[in-house]
Every structure is written in structure tokens, then in C-alpha cells.
Amino acid sequence: PLYNNLHAYVRKKLRENYGQDKISATGPIPAHLLGNMWAQSWINIYELVEPYPVKTSLDVTPKMQADGWTVDQMFRTSDDFFKDMGQVEMPQNFWDNSMFVKPADREVVCHASAWDFYNAHDVRVKMCTNINMDDLVTIHHEMGHIEYYLQYKHQPVPFRRGGNPGFHEAVGDLLALSVSTPAHLQAIGLLDQVEDDQESDINFLMSMALDKIAFLPFGYLTD
């Protein structure tokens, strides 16, 4: 029911934006309008469907760009996030060997991923990072995988992996959810104020729904 409600609401907003002759009032939403190649996340169309546009925007991308954030700063902020929780600091080889930006001299697969080379010290992230909020959250997700690798590096190799692939993703997403809260964004200087009212809460929950609830059919299908 929650997915059906989200789908109907987003479809209504897209009909208002693109025209009622382009999108059915009762049928499926054309996937190419949902802001993601696989339609697995709809967060990129948040501005089109935001319930209360007059409230403070939760998209801190303009703030990051105005303040001159760098890719290194984004990863260092994530490292601080884990250290503040008492987790393992990223080893020096992580900084030396990871691919944080797209190389200028060759084509690469830019889908963000975390890698454990199973030698108890070599862990890396591969990512074509851009200065935006989505990538900031993704960095925390991928470094959540790295934290898992570092915590289990002393175990025999068969026990270094998650109990199932979904468990590893759950660890990463748990951390990503924590990072995207208004309180944390304010703590790292990306929100000037946190508005504690129902309309702001609805906006935040909508942003979460576009990323997490919209993913459910895709996840079920691929599983």
C-alpha cells in the first residue's frame, strides 16, 4: 500500500509537470522520467515532487558547491563520521590506492563499489565522485562496506563476507540513512538550520521514500 500511494503521488506530480496527455492517470510511469537508468531510485526527481517547496531544501548540493567542497573533503568527512563512532580509521593504503574520481586517460566503470583484497590491509573504493549530496551519501555507504571489511579482516576468509549480500547492503544503507538526516547535515555545516515541524518532516520522509520505498520492486525483481 505504501508503494502504491507513493507511485500514485509521483505519477500525479509528473502529469502536472509534463502534461496529462503524456502520462496515464492510472497506468505505469514511464521509467525514463524517474531520474535513474534502472528506475531503482527516484530521488533525482525530488524537486518535481517535493510536498512543501517553501520549506528549507534538504538537498545540500548547492551549499556544498558554494562552499567549495572537494572530493577529498567528502571522503575525509565520511572517515570522521566513522571515527566519531569509535570505528576503524581508514588505513593509508585506502587513500593511496582508491579511485575517487574518474581518470582522464581511460574509460572506467563508474558505478561506486568497495573492494576487499583479502590480505588484511588492502581495501579500496572505486568511484567517479561528483560534488553533490547523492555522492556524499554514497561515499558513506561504500565506506560502510570498508568498515565491515576492516572489522572482519582477522577472520578466516570464508567468514569475512556478509551472511548474505543483502546484509552487507543493509550495513551500508543504515549508515547512509544516518548521514542524510537534517541534524547531521547541520552538524557538518551543510544546513544552516533544522526546521522541526510537520511539513519539514514530510519533505524528509518523501526524500527517503523516493530512494528506499521506490527501490522495493527493483530489489524484489533482481532477487
C-alpha positions as CSV (number, residue, x, y, z in Angstrom):
1,P,0.0,0.0,0.0
2,L,2.8,2.5,0.8
3,Y,4.4,1.9,-2.6
4,N,1.1,2.2,-4.3
5,N,0.5,5.6,-2.6
6,L,4.0,6.8,-3.5
7,H,3.6,5.7,-7.1
8,A,0.2,7.5,-7.4
9,Y,1.5,10.7,-5.9
10,V,4.6,10.8,-8.1
11,R,2.5,10.0,-11.2
12,K,0.2,12.9,-10.3
13,K,3.1,15.3,-9.9
14,L,4.7,14.2,-13.2
15,R,1.4,14.6,-15.0
16,E,1.3,18.1,-13.7
17,N,4.8,18.8,-14.9
18,Y,4.9,17.0,-18.3
19,G,1.2,17.1,-19.3
20,Q,-1.7,14.8,-18.8
21,D,-1.5,13.6,-22.4
22,K,2.0,12.2,-21.8
23,I,1.4,10.1,-18.7
24,S,-1.6,7.9,-17.9
25,A,-3.7,8.7,-14.9
26,T,-4.0,5.1,-13.9
27,G,-1.2,3.2,-15.7
28,P,2.6,2.8,-15.1
29,I,5.0,5.7,-15.0
30,P,7.5,5.8,-18.0
31,A,10.7,4.7,-16.4
32,H,12.9,7.3,-18.2
33,L,11.1,10.0,-16.3
34,L,12.2,8.7,-12.9
35,G,15.7,10.1,-12.9
36,N,17.6,6.8,-12.8
37,M,18.7,4.5,-15.6
38,W,17.2,1.5,-13.9
39,A,14.3,3.4,-12.1
40,Q,15.6,1.9,-8.9
41,S,15.8,5.3,-7.1
42,W,13.6,8.3,-7.8
43,I,15.5,10.7,-5.6
44,N,16.7,12.7,-8.6
45,I,13.2,14.0,-9.3
46,Y,12.7,15.2,-5.7
47,E,12.4,18.8,-6.8
48,L,9.4,17.9,-9.1
49,V,7.5,16.1,-6.4
50,E,8.5,17.9,-3.2
51,P,5.4,18.2,-1.0
52,Y,6.3,21.6,0.6
53,P,8.7,23.5,-1.7
54,V,8.7,26.6,0.6
55,K,10.5,24.8,3.3
56,T,14.3,24.7,3.7
57,S,15.6,22.3,1.0
58,L,17.2,19.1,2.2
59,D,19.3,18.9,-1.0
60,V,22.6,20.4,0.2
61,T,24.3,20.1,-3.2
62,P,24.2,23.9,-3.8
63,K,25.7,24.5,-0.3
64,M,28.5,22.0,-1.0
65,Q,29.3,23.7,-4.3
66,A,29.1,27.2,-2.9
67,D,31.4,26.4,0.0
68,G,33.9,24.8,-2.3
69,W,33.8,21.2,-1.1
70,T,36.3,18.9,-2.7
71,V,36.2,15.2,-3.3
72,D,38.9,14.6,-0.7
73,Q,36.8,16.6,1.8
74,M,33.8,14.4,1.2
75,F,35.8,11.3,1.9
76,R,37.6,12.8,4.9
77,T,34.2,13.8,6.3
78,S,33.0,10.3,6.0
79,D,36.1,9.0,7.7
80,D,35.5,11.4,10.6
81,F,31.9,10.1,10.8
82,F,33.2,6.6,11.4
83,K,36.0,7.6,13.8
84,D,33.5,9.6,15.9
85,M,31.5,6.4,16.4
86,G,34.7,4.6,17.5
87,Q,35.1,2.7,14.3
88,V,38.3,1.9,12.4
89,E,40.1,4.8,10.7
90,M,40.8,4.3,7.0
91,P,44.3,2.9,6.5
92,Q,46.8,4.9,4.5
93,N,46.7,2.4,1.6
94,F,43.0,3.2,1.2
95,W,43.9,6.9,0.4
96,D,46.8,5.8,-1.8
97,N,45.1,3.2,-3.9
98,S,41.4,4.1,-4.2
99,M,39.9,5.6,-7.3
100,F,38.0,8.7,-6.1
101,V,37.5,10.5,-9.4
102,K,37.1,9.4,-13.0
103,P,40.6,9.1,-14.7
104,A,41.1,11.4,-17.6
105,D,43.1,9.0,-19.6
106,R,40.8,5.9,-19.8
107,E,37.3,4.7,-19.6
108,V,36.2,3.0,-16.4
109,V,33.0,1.6,-14.8
110,C,31.8,4.5,-12.7
111,H,29.4,2.5,-10.5
112,A,30.5,3.1,-7.0
113,S,31.9,0.0,-5.3
114,A,34.0,-1.1,-2.3
115,W,36.8,-3.7,-2.6
116,D,38.5,-6.1,-0.1
117,F,41.7,-7.7,-1.5
118,Y,41.6,-10.3,1.3
119,N,45.1,-9.7,2.6
120,A,44.0,-8.0,5.8
121,H,45.2,-4.5,4.8
122,D,44.3,-3.6,1.2
123,V,40.9,-2.1,0.9
124,R,39.7,0.4,-1.7
125,V,36.8,2.3,-3.1
126,K,36.2,2.8,-6.8
127,M,34.0,5.8,-7.6
128,C,33.7,8.7,-10.1
129,T,32.8,11.2,-7.4
130,N,30.9,14.5,-8.1
131,I,30.3,17.3,-5.7
132,N,26.7,16.6,-4.7
133,M,24.7,15.3,-1.8
134,D,23.9,12.0,-3.5
135,D,27.6,11.2,-3.9
136,L,28.3,12.3,-0.3
137,V,25.7,9.7,0.9
138,T,27.1,7.1,-1.4
139,I,30.6,7.6,0.0
140,H,29.3,6.8,3.5
141,H,27.6,3.7,2.1
142,E,30.7,2.4,0.4
143,M,32.9,3.2,3.3
144,G,30.4,1.3,5.5
145,H,31.4,-1.7,3.4
146,I,35.1,-0.9,4.0
147,E,34.5,-0.7,7.8
148,Y,32.9,-4.2,7.6
149,Y,36.0,-5.5,5.8
150,L,38.3,-3.9,8.3
151,Q,36.4,-5.3,11.3
152,Y,36.5,-8.8,9.9
153,K,40.0,-8.8,8.4
154,H,41.3,-11.2,11.1
155,Q,38.7,-13.8,10.4
156,P,39.3,-16.8,8.1
157,V,38.4,-15.8,4.5
158,P,35.0,-17.6,4.4
159,F,33.9,-15.5,7.4
160,R,34.9,-12.1,6.0
161,R,31.9,-11.8,3.8
162,G,28.4,-10.9,5.0
163,G,25.9,-13.6,5.9
164,N,24.2,-12.8,2.6
165,P,24.6,-10.0,0.0
166,G,21.6,-8.1,1.5
167,F,23.3,-7.9,4.9
168,H,26.3,-6.0,3.6
169,E,24.0,-3.6,1.8
170,A,21.9,-3.1,4.9
171,V,25.0,-2.1,6.9
172,G,25.9,0.4,4.2
173,D,22.4,1.8,3.9
174,L,22.0,2.1,7.7
175,L,24.9,4.5,7.7
176,A,23.7,6.3,4.7
177,L,20.4,7.0,6.3
178,S,22.1,8.4,9.4
179,V,24.2,10.8,7.2
180,S,21.2,12.2,5.4
181,T,19.3,13.4,8.5
182,P,18.8,17.1,8.8
183,A,20.5,17.1,12.2
184,H,23.7,15.5,10.8
185,L,23.8,17.8,7.8
186,Q,23.6,20.7,10.1
187,A,26.4,19.3,12.3
188,I,28.8,19.1,9.3
189,G,27.9,22.7,8.2
190,L,25.7,21.9,5.3
191,L,22.3,23.1,6.7
192,D,22.1,26.5,8.4
193,Q,19.0,25.4,10.5
194,V,16.9,22.4,11.2
195,E,13.2,23.1,10.9
196,D,11.3,20.9,13.4
197,D,7.8,20.9,12.1
198,Q,5.4,18.6,10.3
199,E,6.0,20.0,6.8
200,S,9.7,19.6,7.1
201,D,9.3,16.1,8.4
202,I,7.1,15.2,5.4
203,N,9.7,16.6,3.0
204,F,12.4,14.5,4.6
205,L,10.2,11.3,4.6
206,M,9.4,11.9,1.0
207,S,13.1,12.1,0.1
208,M,13.6,8.8,1.9
209,A,10.6,7.2,0.2
210,L,11.9,8.2,-3.2
211,D,15.1,6.4,-2.5
212,K,14.0,3.4,-0.4
213,I,10.4,2.6,-1.0
214,A,10.7,3.1,-4.7
215,F,13.6,0.6,-4.7
216,L,11.5,-2.3,-3.4
217,P,10.1,-3.6,-6.7
218,F,13.5,-3.3,-8.3
219,G,15.1,-5.2,-5.5
220,Y,12.4,-7.9,-5.5
221,L,12.8,-8.3,-9.2
222,T,16.6,-8.6,-9.2
223,D,16.4,-11.0,-6.2
